[in-house]
Amino acid sequence: MKRFLNLSVVLLVFLIFSCTSSHSSNDSDILPDADADSDNIATVDDDSDSQSSEIIDDYDENAEVVYPDPVCIYIYPDQEDSKLCFGPVKTNVKCKANPKENEYVSVIESDNSFGDTEESMDINDDFVFFALNPKDSSKCQNDKTYCPNIYGCNRKDEYVYEIVSSKFIHHLFAVDGNKIVFNLWDSVKADIYKSDLLFVGDLTTKQIKKIADWSVYGKMQMKYPIVAFRDYVSNNPLILNLESNTTRKITDLKCNEPPKIDNRHLVCIGKYQPYASKLTSDESWAVDLETYEIVPISVLEHNSVEININGIYALVDSGRDFVYYDNQLGQLSGEDIYSFDLKTKREEKWTPEIKGIFEGNFIAPSFEYPYFSYLANETENTSTGVCYVLNIETGEVTEFWGRTSDWPHIKDRYILEDGYFPDKIGKLPDLPKLPENADELCEDDNPCTDNRYFVTDGECHFIPNHERCDDYDDTTLFDVCIDGECKGFAGTSSDEEMVLVEAGTFLYDGKEYEIEKPFKMDVFEVTNGKYAECVAAKACVEPLRKRSLTVLDYYGNPFYDNFPVLYINQFEAQNYCNWLGKRLPTEFEWMKATWDGEEKTYLWGEEKPDSSTYPDSYYANVGFGYPGFVGWDVVEVGTFPKDKTIGGIMDMSGNVSEWTTSEWTKSLCETPPCKGKFGNDLVVTKGGRYFSGAELKTRYYSTPWIHSFFVGFRCIKDIEKPKNEIKP
């Protein structure tokens, strides 16, 4: 388990000047190269036509809700149809904003007189915000059929209020406290002017200001004073600071979807550009909002789909656990949600196991301590799911709505379902916020426990972990926490099924490298049966998942005891090797053992995999190059006799890739020690695998804390203690 830090929402006061006549000094753009023509925004005193026919003059006399008159401006001077009004303005339509605990309600009924709900939804102390596209096309530019405005359901009197209204398109917005950031899309003049503008408004003072020409960037998120969105053209995340009037583009990242932020980090799913050519899949990354440092969260081929962030706790909706069912390669299930603690570098799977041919999919993570929400799909219709909320302290699960295709998110103890169906809001039980000094409240100085303060009961909980520790006994080479205590193991093992790899030189891309000390390497990848012996001794933890790509009862089933163990991260693999008095190899030790001093493309030589000669040329358990082969899974170790080094080491071209201890470098390191940009947070996995090709030079990069069904490991044993990793 992990310590959780509270999401502290910092509400700062942002001084915004209301719009005056065009080209006023108070109407300057934050972005430096704003189009001058799009700055022609004028105020207007008469706001009477801004109100729809359903807006009423008097508030409900029983409701103590009073707001100033709306502020109206012209986007283009002297063009009556370009008027934009910033409310709130009360209407005569009722709504629902205050569900009871563990209840959800539709904020506005689908048969309302205004229009259809859109994709954005947010909340503050006064309103539940949503967008509606009008049913009456005369309310849009040139009688177009799409021009959503922003509305709010007042949480005091439960009437609908107009917040932003015009004939333009306002379908994207974000709220933090009394500040709202929203777009204006001029679809008529999109070819003449920049198609989007971005505004910020203060809901208390009614001050409104254009802050940027925006160019259709998509969904945004605000944690005042930071607004985060995505560049529509480059897909780079953009960070807009409303206080300093600066925008920063993170050019090293490309995001598939709009980024998410909290007060500390921006996170997104996509590619780290300097390494983008090394893997075809998308990974998850975090950007420190103060230093702009980029750190990996979950990096592995076929990995991330969706991500969210709360404090130091990131939740990744991961596709790396897909399982094939129905004997069809395109039929996938098994999507799960993992958490990652940016402080402790630990990963944990939160979604439950589902047994059966179809495992189900778990998507759309959202988190606000101690509540974690997700969608669970246990049918083949993967476009929808049941919304659940889990209290991570108590394990209590609450179902909110039975079927939705929208992706809910938690904010301020409410869960919001925004989408193209009637917007819903659910109420989570009120609990105190996690104290900022939670780590200090429960410190017991025991390295074998995670000390956590629970807001649910206001007490300290001491949860045993399985970390490395020190029992202060020099005769025990491997120490680990077992049942809350630090216990040591002598780390002795035999050399059975190990091969001697002599010291000496080897070629890699034509360059000569040298391994100074001999070592022994396991003939086979570590198997389920061998790893289970370490689990029985309580020195190792069980694999995170007990299945393979296509087999649900894989680990623990005697039939698969001689198959490679899966779902073991690098730390757990290192623990197993240390338990036996061994260790994981470096990248160069792995290559020295593979090539036997002779550089070659495949373990059997230079013959390229060729589907036309399958199965005659099927020399290793790999998928790439043999589209006609069947299986798509691991096989028993030693199955392929030609997948063997001269010394007798098996399965280095196929079956599973293998963990090493080498840091990832963009190009092959030539001057040891090999130091990568991300240090030990991004390491090299080596070897061909059933999920890809057999080339021995292939270098995959991966975060060491993650688990998968196509990465395993083998150990090496020092004959003499090495002084250096390698010498070129």
ABEGO torsion letter per residue (X at the ends): XBBBBBBBBBBBBBBBBBBBBBGBAAABBABAABBAAAABBBBBABAAAABBAABBABBBAABBBBBBBBBBBBABBGBAAABBBBOBBBBABBBBABBBBGBBBBABBAABAAEBBBABBBBBAABBBBBBBBABAAABBGGBABBBBBBBBBAAAGBBBBABBBABBBABBBBBEABBBBBBBBAAAAAABBABBBBBBBAAAGBBBBABBAGGAEBBBBBOABBBBBBAAAGBBBBBBAAAGBBBBBAABBBABBBBBBAABBBBBEBBAAAAAABABBBBBBBBAAAGBBBBABBBBGBBABBBBBEABBBBBBAAABBBBGGBAABBBGBBBBBBBAAAGBBBBABBBBBEABAEBBBGBBBBOABBBBBBBABABAABBBBBBBBAAAGBBBBABABBABBBBBBGGBBBBBEABBBBBBBBBBBBBBBAAAAAAABAGBAABBBBBBAAAGBBBBBBBABBBBAGBAABABBBBBGGBBBBBAGBBBABGBBBBBBEBBBBGGBBBBBABBBBBBABBBBAAAAAAAAAAGABBBBABABBAABABABGBAAAAABBBBGBBAAAAAAAAAAAGBBBBBAAAAAAAAAGGBBBABAAEABBBBAAAOAAABABBBABGBAABBGGBBBBBGABAABBBAAGBBGAABGBBBBBABBBBABBBABOBBBBAAEAABBBBBEBBAABBABAABBBBBBAABBBAABBBBBBBBABBBABABBX
